[in-house]
Amino acid sequence: MDIYLPIAEVAVNAPLIVALGALVGFISGLFGIGGGFLMTPLLVFFGIPAPVAVSSMALHVAGSSMSSVMAYSRRRAVDWRMGGLLASGGVVGAIAGVEIFRLLRLLGQADLIVALAYLVFLGVIGGLMLWESLGQIMRRRAGQPDPPHRDRRPIWLYGLPLKVRFPRSRLYISVIPPLALGLFVGVLSAIMGVGGGFILVPAMIYILRMPAGMVVGTSLFQIIITTALTGVLQAGRNQTVDVVLATLLLVGGVIGAQLGARASSRFRAEELRAILALIVLLVGLRMGLGLFLTPEEPFVLMTGMAG
Amino acid sequence: MTRAVVPLAMVTALAALAPARAAPVISAALTDTTVKVSSDFNGARIILYGAVFDPSATPSDVVVLVRGPEQAVRITRRDRVFGLWLNSRPVVFRGAPGFYRAASNRPLDEIATFGTLRRLGAGIDHLAINAPEEQRIETRYGVRDVVVSRLGADYYVWRRAVVRLKQAAGLYNEDGRGVRFVDRGLFRAEIALPAGAPTGVYRADILLFQNGKPVAQRSRALTVEKVGIERALYVWAHVRPWSYGLVSMAFALAAGWAASMAFRRD
């Protein structure tokens, strides 16, 4: 059953797109991330023009994160103050990101920057996560105890001015690192068409040293704010949001996300991280590979934009 | 089936009028003059019927040229820089039709000369598309107003790439057997629009060639338009982009909220 997308101006197979939404939603619920890094390349692969895929994804990420964050807030696992701070950095980042994306599109370099961003960020984060989780799995197999948790926080986190208390996360740190982190993720969210959870979650654990239980809910809250703004800005500035496409993805996505969240309790945390790391690494390498392989067709028509 | 009957009736009616004139005449009609792009749109096939009235019975050739609305083409080339394949600066080709089909009863180069085809823009090789931003007009060797393309000899490589990519998308094609004579003087051609065909007014020129010269011509218009919800959303997204963005985002958030309520385990 094909359905014509009014903004993308292509026809897609509706059940296929719903299934795609469900699959990515499942992964998103399982790992507590938005799943945008997986969805955007898949949409481009199915023939959706890249600018439309990137922009419409914002709706899908916001919707499925909304669906999950409700569950976390009921468990009191969202640090609203930290999330709000990350989000205010994210808002500035998203506005800048949409303008950067617009400029890159006009220069014809959007594809390059998107591919590079995927290669670098997914490659590095996937690699680090795989290394860490495999180490933990091996230690457990060998019956060794976990290395003592280093609770020593980096000194620069405390040396900075403008300190604020975060009671839920039991932190007393400067507002500058969360603001900078939010800003960075906001820019990426606009350029890569992702929520940025795959960067935010490790950064909150390893840099801000937040308690693990608070991290996913707080990251989802920040993602909602940032992607909601990104989506509206992309629609307003670039007219690249396809609501029909987003609806199809959401139908599958919100259901998949709930099923994924339930399935997550069946796996060990480090095994989940190892699988996620593999997926992240594969997507990053696949996207980056295009930069090194000789293209069959050296010319590229730039669709999805007028003039 | 009923579609074929109507033009046939029309042809017989016109045939009665034909002997009054000596000059050859061509007439044609489309089975559909509007193509409605709704949510189930996945391309369309339009049949063009026509007839040649020529008392002298000179051998005739028919060429059907369908041009879609003009659509600027942005194209980049991937160049190798430090071992990486990067996009070059995009080149914009203007004046290119968003859709083009040249159909004829035999290959175009057998029907008319290069110069005639070029003048009529008949055939993909003769389409007038150029990249004005890459051009400047200067005086060379004392000759004024010479158009110089900064793409230089590369221009043809770029132009061929535009045509090749448009052909791959089903938007440009040329068919030397696309017009079939189904009966004496009566011909038929098919126009296949892919799902990615641009919306707007299309123009079909039906040309009658005798002895390599165009002797008669007819034009027919075809409108491709979005209808219903597709049109409403498209117009809304482009005329009031901010309210469109706000409402669609609110909708997405509400859908997420509703799903979490539906799956809530109490």
Interface residues (C-beta under 8 A of the other chain):
Chain A: D2 I3 Y4 P6 I7 E9 V10 A11 A58 L59 H60 A62 G63 S64 S65 M66 S67 S68 M70 A71 L107 G108 Q109 D111 L112 I224 A228 G231 V232 L233 Q234 A235 G236 R237 Q239 V241 V243 V244 A246 T247 L250 V254 I255 A257 Q258 G290 L291 F292 L293 T294 P295 E297 P298 F299 V300 L301 M302 M305 A306 G307
Chain B: V37 S38 S39 D40 F41 N42 G43 A72 V73 R74 I75 T76 R77 R78 D79 G83 L84 W85 L86 N87 S88 R89 P90 V92 W158 A161 V162 R164 L165 K166 A169 A195 G196 P198 K226 I229 E230 R231 L233 Y234 A237 H238 P241 W242 Y244 G245 L246 S248 M249 F251 A252 L253 A255 G256 W257 A258 A259 S260 M261 F263 R264
